[in-house]
Amino acid sequence: MPPQLPSRYRAEHWYSAPNLWRKLSRYALVAGRKTVVTAITLYHCLRDSDTPAWAKGVIVGALGYLILPADMVPDLIPGAGYGDDWAALVTALGTVAAYVKDEHKLRASVQAEKIFGLKGH
């Protein structure tokens, strides 16, 4: 069995819905629309009772990594900071794609539009 990281360094330790929304609202413009839409799509898939537990675990890991304060590439580095977060989100999305519904994508798109619409004015 491989050694385990202390819980404070594991992504699932950092995931919570309030932490996710706080991160997205603060850093949406830096992270970019694709990152935000992907994160929110995964969030809605996570909340869906049809999504199996293993898929929810994958999603929590990716969303937790997005929130994690200390990750591989510091998030505030222009042009690169959210690249690793984007990769984690896209990998998770691809892994759980069979459980992502059109309604998850639609809700994510609407919520992202609200975030970017408010920040764009």
C-alpha positions as CSV (number, residue, x, y, z in Angstrom):
1,M,0.0,0.0,0.0
2,P,1.5,3.4,-1.0
3,P,2.1,5.9,1.7
4,Q,-0.7,8.4,2.4
5,L,-0.3,12.2,2.5
6,P,-1.5,13.9,5.6
7,S,-5.1,14.9,5.2
8,R,-4.3,18.6,5.1
9,Y,-2.4,18.0,1.8
10,R,-5.1,15.9,0.1
11,A,-7.6,17.6,-2.2
12,E,-10.7,16.0,-0.7
13,H,-9.8,17.7,2.6
14,W,-10.3,21.1,1.0
15,Y,-13.4,20.5,-1.0
16,S,-16.7,21.9,0.2
17,A,-19.4,23.7,-1.8
18,P,-18.8,27.1,0.0
19,N,-15.0,26.8,-0.6
20,L,-15.7,26.1,-4.3
21,W,-18.0,29.1,-4.8
22,R,-15.7,31.4,-2.9
23,K,-12.8,30.4,-5.1
24,L,-14.8,30.7,-8.3
25,S,-16.2,34.1,-7.4
26,R,-12.8,35.5,-6.5
27,Y,-10.7,34.1,-9.3
28,A,-13.1,33.5,-12.2
29,L,-11.4,36.1,-14.5
30,V,-7.9,34.7,-13.7
31,A,-9.0,31.1,-14.1
32,G,-11.0,31.6,-17.2
33,R,-14.5,30.7,-18.5
34,K,-13.6,27.2,-19.5
35,T,-12.2,26.4,-16.1
36,V,-15.2,27.9,-14.3
37,V,-17.8,26.1,-16.6
38,T,-16.0,22.8,-16.2
39,A,-15.8,23.2,-12.4
40,I,-19.5,24.0,-12.1
41,T,-20.5,21.2,-14.4
42,L,-18.6,18.8,-12.2
43,Y,-20.2,20.4,-9.1
44,H,-23.7,19.6,-10.5
45,C,-22.7,16.1,-11.5
46,L,-21.4,15.6,-7.9
47,R,-24.8,16.7,-6.5
48,D,-26.8,14.4,-8.7
49,S,-28.1,11.3,-7.0
50,D,-27.6,9.3,-10.2
51,T,-23.8,9.8,-10.1
52,P,-22.1,6.7,-8.5
53,A,-19.9,7.1,-5.4
54,W,-16.6,6.3,-7.3
55,A,-17.4,9.1,-9.8
56,K,-18.2,11.5,-6.9
57,G,-14.8,10.7,-5.4
58,V,-13.1,11.6,-8.7
59,I,-15.0,14.9,-8.8
60,V,-14.3,15.8,-5.2
61,G,-10.6,15.2,-5.8
62,A,-10.6,17.5,-8.9
63,L,-12.6,20.3,-7.2
64,G,-10.6,19.9,-4.0
65,Y,-7.4,20.4,-6.1
66,L,-8.9,23.6,-7.6
67,I,-9.5,24.9,-4.1
68,L,-6.3,23.6,-2.6
69,P,-4.2,26.7,-1.6
70,A,-0.9,25.1,-2.4
71,D,-0.8,23.2,-5.6
72,M,1.8,22.4,-8.3
73,V,1.6,25.8,-10.0
74,P,0.6,28.8,-8.0
75,D,-2.8,30.0,-9.2
76,L,-1.8,33.6,-9.5
77,I,0.9,33.2,-12.1
78,P,-0.5,34.9,-15.2
79,G,-1.1,32.4,-18.1
80,A,0.0,29.3,-16.2
81,G,-1.5,29.4,-12.8
82,Y,-4.7,27.5,-13.5
83,G,-3.2,25.2,-16.1
84,D,-2.7,22.3,-13.6
85,D,-6.2,22.9,-12.2
86,W,-7.6,22.9,-15.7
87,A,-5.9,19.6,-16.4
88,A,-7.3,18.0,-13.2
89,L,-10.8,19.2,-14.0
90,V,-10.7,18.0,-17.7
91,T,-9.3,14.6,-16.6
92,A,-12.1,14.3,-14.0
93,L,-14.7,15.4,-16.6
94,G,-13.4,12.8,-19.1
95,T,-13.4,10.1,-16.4
96,V,-17.0,10.7,-15.3
97,A,-18.4,11.8,-18.7
98,A,-20.9,9.0,-18.8
99,Y,-22.6,10.6,-15.8
100,V,-22.5,14.3,-16.9
101,K,-26.0,15.2,-18.1
102,D,-27.1,18.0,-20.4
103,E,-28.8,19.7,-17.4
104,H,-25.5,19.8,-15.5
105,K,-23.9,21.6,-18.5
106,L,-26.8,23.9,-18.9
107,R,-26.9,24.9,-15.3
108,A,-23.1,25.5,-15.3
109,S,-23.3,27.6,-18.4
110,V,-26.1,29.8,-16.9
111,Q,-24.2,30.2,-13.6
112,A,-20.9,31.0,-15.4
113,E,-22.7,33.6,-17.4
114,K,-23.9,35.2,-14.2
115,I,-20.4,35.2,-12.8
116,F,-18.7,36.6,-15.9
117,G,-21.6,38.9,-16.7
118,L,-21.3,40.6,-13.3
119,K,-17.5,40.8,-13.4
120,G,-17.5,42.0,-17.0
121,H,-19.3,45.3,-16.3
